[in-house]
């Protein structure tokens, strides 16, 4: 068999091994034993390097982990989340809030910023906020909603049907049923006009008890007045003054009560202003994007306050219920009507 080794080409097979001792005189052109050993060592070295190069070549062709781009774990985004242009959450709140404002102006829907972390924000639509991703969970949620107090006829409601946090426990079930009546009108509460009520009460007392009121004045003042007019006229004048105060305060209370009227109709909320000349504005429940209750410290104590309703695309409240009684109960009634209107629209 021929030898393909480049270093041993031209040598016979017998010459690759150690020659047997011979009595003949060695040819001067034949390689010596040292040269053969050197050639063998070079051959083995080249073969080992070639094998090592073949073994290392696949690993050398593979990219090193340090040279590869860092892997970024995909964030767990809520369903329907709006992210930045690169598909990642916004890194600051201002950018996310600007995106929410842009989408609100383009679509008219309400969008808000949801924080996923200290520097991770996404934009969500109000309709998708809190919506369960699991269909079974959604059906369970609908089942629990369908069994709520809003599905029970108003005449059959009891306090046990309402959750503990519902304002009906504070304001009374009878008032809730009154508010749930069709086209029930709200007016400014009497208790919100307590300064006028105080003036009306003082005027009534002065009219009914003028002599007692005069006796409360300093004696020198009484003597100076009686020196110019008779006691009967003085007493009658004090009584008339009390009557005028009472009539003025009572009249203003009645005007304030009847000049502002708020009605929750089946499909919309309506505000009417004026007695002889009337102005009105209304907003459909489906279009109400924001509503809030404002109460002062005294309003919280006496349970009255203002309630504002607004729709998308408006900078100010379209309807403002001023000084109504139990505004939190009105808010609960309004939430029920909004939910009912939106469920009807989805059918």
Secondary structure as a PSIPRED ss2 file (coil, helix, strand):
# PSIPRED VFORMAT (PSIPRED V4.0)

   1 X C   1.000  0.000  0.000
   2 X C   1.000  0.000  0.000
   3 X C   1.000  0.000  0.000
   4 X C   1.000  0.000  0.000
   5 X C   1.000  0.000  0.000
   6 X H   0.000  1.000  0.000
   7 X H   0.000  1.000  0.000
   8 X H   0.000  1.000  0.000
   9 X C   1.000  0.000  0.000
  10 X C   1.000  0.000  0.000
  11 X C   1.000  0.000  0.000
  12 X C   1.000  0.000  0.000
  13 X H   0.000  1.000  0.000
  14 X H   0.000  1.000  0.000
  15 X H   0.000  1.000  0.000
  16 X H   0.000  1.000  0.000
  17 X C   1.000  0.000  0.000
  18 X C   1.000  0.000  0.000
  19 X C   1.000  0.000  0.000
  20 X C   1.000  0.000  0.000
  21 X C   1.000  0.000  0.000
  22 X C   1.000  0.000  0.000
  23 X C   1.000  0.000  0.000
  24 X C   1.000  0.000  0.000
  25 X C   1.000  0.000  0.000
  26 X C   1.000  0.000  0.000
  27 X C   1.000  0.000  0.000
  28 X C   1.000  0.000  0.000
  29 X C   1.000  0.000  0.000
  30 X C   1.000  0.000  0.000
  31 X C   1.000  0.000  0.000
  32 X C   1.000  0.000  0.000
  33 X H   0.000  1.000  0.000
  34 X H   0.000  1.000  0.000
  35 X H   0.000  1.000  0.000
  36 X H   0.000  1.000  0.000
  37 X H   0.000  1.000  0.000
  38 X H   0.000  1.000  0.000
  39 X H   0.000  1.000  0.000
  40 X H   0.000  1.000  0.000
  41 X H   0.000  1.000  0.000
  42 X H   0.000  1.000  0.000
  43 X H   0.000  1.000  0.000
  44 X H   0.000  1.000  0.000
  45 X H   0.000  1.000  0.000
  46 X H   0.000  1.000  0.000
  47 X H   0.000  1.000  0.000
  48 X H   0.000  1.000  0.000
  49 X H   0.000  1.000  0.000
  50 X H   0.000  1.000  0.000
  51 X H   0.000  1.000  0.000
  52 X H   0.000  1.000  0.000
  53 X H   0.000  1.000  0.000
  54 X H   0.000  1.000  0.000
  55 X H   0.000  1.000  0.000
  56 X H   0.000  1.000  0.000
  57 X H   0.000  1.000  0.000
  58 X H   0.000  1.000  0.000
  59 X H   0.000  1.000  0.000
  60 X H   0.000  1.000  0.000
  61 X H   0.000  1.000  0.000
  62 X C   1.000  0.000  0.000
  63 X C   1.000  0.000  0.000
  64 X C   1.000  0.000  0.000
  65 X C   1.000  0.000  0.000
  66 X C   1.000  0.000  0.000
  67 X C   1.000  0.000  0.000
  68 X C   1.000  0.000  0.000
  69 X C   1.000  0.000  0.000
  70 X C   1.000  0.000  0.000
  71 X C   1.000  0.000  0.000
  72 X C   1.000  0.000  0.000
  73 X C   1.000  0.000  0.000
  74 X C   1.000  0.000  0.000
  75 X C   1.000  0.000  0.000
  76 X C   1.000  0.000  0.000
  77 X C   1.000  0.000  0.000
  78 X C   1.000  0.000  0.000
  79 X C   1.000  0.000  0.000
  80 X C   1.000  0.000  0.000
  81 X C   1.000  0.000  0.000
  82 X E   0.000  0.000  1.000
  83 X C   1.000  0.000  0.000
  84 X C   1.000  0.000  0.000
  85 X C   1.000  0.000  0.000
  86 X C   1.000  0.000  0.000
  87 X C   1.000  0.000  0.000
  88 X C   1.000  0.000  0.000
  89 X C   1.000  0.000  0.000
  90 X E   0.000  0.000  1.000
  91 X C   1.000  0.000  0.000
  92 X C   1.000  0.000  0.000
  93 X H   0.000  1.000  0.000
  94 X H   0.000  1.000  0.000
  95 X H   0.000  1.000  0.000
  96 X H   0.000  1.000  0.000
  97 X H   0.000  1.000  0.000
  98 X H   0.000  1.000  0.000
  99 X H   0.000  1.000  0.000
 100 X H   0.000  1.000  0.000
 101 X H   0.000  1.000  0.000
 102 X H   0.000  1.000  0.000
 103 X H   0.000  1.000  0.000
 104 X H   0.000  1.000  0.000
 105 X H   0.000  1.000  0.000
 106 X H   0.000  1.000  0.000
 107 X H   0.000  1.000  0.000
 108 X C   1.000  0.000  0.000
 109 X C   1.000  0.000  0.000
 110 X C   1.000  0.000  0.000
 111 X E   0.000  0.000  1.000
 112 X E   0.000  0.000  1.000
 113 X E   0.000  0.000  1.000
 114 X E   0.000  0.000  1.000
 115 X E   0.000  0.000  1.000
 116 X E   0.000  0.000  1.000
 117 X E   0.000  0.000  1.000
 118 X C   1.000  0.000  0.000
 119 X C   1.000  0.000  0.000
 120 X E   0.000  0.000  1.000
 121 X E   0.000  0.000  1.000
 122 X E   0.000  0.000  1.000
 123 X E   0.000  0.000  1.000
 124 X E   0.000  0.000  1.000
 125 X E   0.000  0.000  1.000
 126 X C   1.000  0.000  0.000
 127 X C   1.000  0.000  0.000
 128 X C   1.000  0.000  0.000
 129 X C   1.000  0.000  0.000
 130 X C   1.000  0.000  0.000
 131 X C   1.000  0.000  0.000
 132 X C   1.000  0.000  0.000
 133 X C   1.000  0.000  0.000
 134 X C   1.000  0.000  0.000
 135 X H   0.000  1.000  0.000
 136 X H   0.000  1.000  0.000
 137 X H   0.000  1.000  0.000
 138 X H   0.000  1.000  0.000
 139 X H   0.000  1.000  0.000
 140 X H   0.000  1.000  0.000
 141 X H   0.000  1.000  0.000
 142 X H   0.000  1.000  0.000
 143 X H   0.000  1.000  0.000
 144 X H   0.000  1.000  0.000
 145 X H   0.000  1.000  0.000
 146 X H   0.000  1.000  0.000
 147 X C   1.000  0.000  0.000
 148 X C   1.000  0.000  0.000
 149 X H   0.000  1.000  0.000
 150 X H   0.000  1.000  0.000
 151 X H   0.000  1.000  0.000
 152 X C   1.000  0.000  0.000
 153 X C   1.000  0.000  0.000
 154 X H   0.000  1.000  0.000
 155 X H   0.000  1.000  0.000
 156 X H   0.000  1.000  0.000
 157 X C   1.000  0.000  0.000
 158 X C   1.000  0.000  0.000
 159 X H   0.000  1.000  0.000
 160 X H   0.000  1.000  0.000
 161 X H   0.000  1.000  0.000
 162 X C   1.000  0.000  0.000
 163 X C   1.000  0.000  0.000
 164 X C   1.000  0.000  0.000
 165 X C   1.000  0.000  0.000
 166 X C   1.000  0.000  0.000
 167 X C   1.000  0.000  0.000
 168 X H   0.000  1.000  0.000
 169 X H   0.000  1.000  0.000
 170 X H   0.000  1.000  0.000
 171 X H   0.000  1.000  0.000
 172 X C   1.000  0.000  0.000
 173 X H   0.000  1.000  0.000
 174 X H   0.000  1.000  0.000
 175 X H   0.000  1.000  0.000
 176 X H   0.000  1.000  0.000
 177 X H   0.000  1.000  0.000
 178 X H   0.000  1.000  0.000
 179 X H   0.000  1.000  0.000
 180 X C   1.000  0.000  0.000
 181 X C   1.000  0.000  0.000
 182 X C   1.000  0.000  0.000
 183 X C   1.000  0.000  0.000
 184 X E   0.000  0.000  1.000
 185 X E   0.000  0.000  1.000
 186 X E   0.000  0.000  1.000
 187 X C   1.000  0.000  0.000
 188 X E   0.000  0.000  1.000
 189 X C   1.000  0.000  0.000
 190 X H   0.000  1.000  0.000
 191 X H   0.000  1.000  0.000
 192 X H   0.000  1.000  0.000
 193 X H   0.000  1.000  0.000
 194 X H   0.000  1.000  0.000
 195 X H   0.000  1.000  0.000
 196 X H   0.000  1.000  0.000
 197 X H   0.000  1.000  0.000
 198 X H   0.000  1.000  0.000
 199 X H   0.000  1.000  0.000
 200 X H   0.000  1.000  0.000
 201 X H   0.000  1.000  0.000
 202 X H   0.000  1.000  0.000
 203 X H   0.000  1.000  0.000
 204 X H   0.000  1.000  0.000
 205 X H   0.000  1.000  0.000
 206 X H   0.000  1.000  0.000
 207 X H   0.000  1.000  0.000
 208 X H   0.000  1.000  0.000
 209 X C   1.000  0.000  0.000
 210 X H   0.000  1.000  0.000
 211 X H   0.000  1.000  0.000
 212 X H   0.000  1.000  0.000
 213 X H   0.000  1.000  0.000
 214 X H   0.000  1.000  0.000
 215 X H   0.000  1.000  0.000
 216 X C   1.000  0.000  0.000
 217 X C   1.000  0.000  0.000
 218 X C   1.000  0.000  0.000
 219 X H   0.000  1.000  0.000
 220 X H   0.000  1.000  0.000
 221 X H   0.000  1.000  0.000
 222 X H   0.000  1.000  0.000
 223 X H   0.000  1.000  0.000
 224 X H   0.000  1.000  0.000
 225 X H   0.000  1.000  0.000
 226 X H   0.000  1.000  0.000
 227 X C   1.000  0.000  0.000
 228 X C   1.000  0.000  0.000
 229 X C   1.000  0.000  0.000
 230 X C   1.000  0.000  0.000
 231 X H   0.000  1.000  0.000
 232 X H   0.000  1.000  0.000
 233 X H   0.000  1.000  0.000
 234 X H   0.000  1.000  0.000
 235 X H   0.000  1.000  0.000
 236 X H   0.000  1.000  0.000
 237 X H   0.000  1.000  0.000
 238 X H   0.000  1.000  0.000
 239 X H   0.000  1.000  0.000
 240 X H   0.000  1.000  0.000
 241 X H   0.000  1.000  0.000
 242 X H   0.000  1.000  0.000
 243 X H   0.000  1.000  0.000
 244 X H   0.000  1.000  0.000
 245 X H   0.000  1.000  0.000
 246 X H   0.000  1.000  0.000
 247 X H   0.000  1.000  0.000
 248 X H   0.000  1.000  0.000
 249 X H   0.000  1.000  0.000
 250 X H   0.000  1.000  0.000
 251 X H   0.000  1.000  0.000
 252 X H   0.000  1.000  0.000
 253 X H   0.000  1.000  0.000
 254 X H   0.000  1.000  0.000
 255 X H   0.000  1.000  0.000
 256 X H   0.000  1.000  0.000
 257 X H   0.000  1.000  0.000
 258 X H   0.000  1.000  0.000
 259 X H   0.000  1.000  0.000
 260 X E   0.000  0.000  1.000
 261 X E   0.000  0.000  1.000
 262 X E   0.000  0.000  1.000
 263 X E   0.000  0.000  1.000
 264 X E   0.000  0.000  1.000
 265 X C   1.000  0.000  0.000
 266 X C   1.000  0.000  0.000
 267 X C   1.000  0.000  0.000
 268 X E   0.000  0.000  1.000
 269 X E   0.000  0.000  1.000
 270 X E   0.000  0.000  1.000
 271 X E   0.000  0.000  1.000
 272 X E   0.000  0.000  1.000
 273 X E   0.000  0.000  1.000
 274 X C   1.000  0.000  0.000
 275 X C   1.000  0.000  0.000
 276 X C   1.000  0.000  0.000
 277 X C   1.000  0.000  0.000
 278 X C   1.000  0.000  0.000
 279 X E   0.000  0.000  1.000
 280 X E   0.000  0.000  1.000
 281 X E   0.000  0.000  1.000
 282 X E   0.000  0.000  1.000
 283 X E   0.000  0.000  1.000
 284 X E   0.000  0.000  1.000
 285 X H   0.000  1.000  0.000
 286 X H   0.000  1.000  0.000
 287 X H   0.000  1.000  0.000
 288 X E   0.000  0.000  1.000
 289 X E   0.000  0.000  1.000
 290 X E   0.000  0.000  1.000
 291 X E   0.000  0.000  1.000
 292 X E   0.000  0.000  1.000
 293 X E   0.000  0.000  1.000
 294 X E   0.000  0.000  1.000
 295 X C   1.000  0.000  0.000
 296 X C   1.000  0.000  0.000
 297 X H   0.000  1.000  0.000
 298 X H   0.000  1.000  0.000
 299 X H   0.000  1.000  0.000
 300 X H   0.000  1.000  0.000
 301 X H   0.000  1.000  0.000
 302 X H   0.000  1.000  0.000
 303 X C   1.000  0.000  0.000
 304 X E   0.000  0.000  1.000
 305 X E   0.000  0.000  1.000
 306 X E   0.000  0.000  1.000
 307 X E   0.000  0.000  1.000
 308 X E   0.000  0.000  1.000
 309 X E   0.000  0.000  1.000
 310 X E   0.000  0.000  1.000
 311 X E   0.000  0.000  1.000
 312 X C   1.000  0.000  0.000
 313 X C   1.000  0.000  0.000
 314 X C   1.000  0.000  0.000
 315 X C   1.000  0.000  0.000
 316 X C   1.000  0.000  0.000
 317 X C   1.000  0.000  0.000
 318 X C   1.000  0.000  0.000
 319 X E   0.000  0.000  1.000
 320 X E   0.000  0.000  1.000
 321 X E   0.000  0.000  1.000
 322 X E   0.000  0.000  1.000
 323 X E   0.000  0.000  1.000
 324 X E   0.000  0.000  1.000
 325 X E   0.000  0.000  1.000
 326 X C   1.000  0.000  0.000
 327 X H   0.000  1.000  0.000
 328 X H   0.000  1.000  0.000
 329 X H   0.000  1.000  0.000
 330 X H   0.000  1.000  0.000
 331 X H   0.000  1.000  0.000
 332 X H   0.000  1.000  0.000
 333 X H   0.000  1.000  0.000
 334 X H   0.000  1.000  0.000
 335 X H   0.000  1.000  0.000
 336 X H   0.000  1.000  0.000
 337 X H   0.000  1.000  0.000
 338 X H   0.000  1.000  0.000
 339 X H   0.000  1.000  0.000
 340 X H   0.000  1.000  0.000
 341 X H   0.000  1.000  0.000
 342 X H   0.000  1.000  0.000
 343 X H   0.000  1.000  0.000
 344 X H   0.000  1.000  0.000
 345 X H   0.000  1.000  0.000
 346 X H   0.000  1.000  0.000
 347 X C   1.000  0.000  0.000
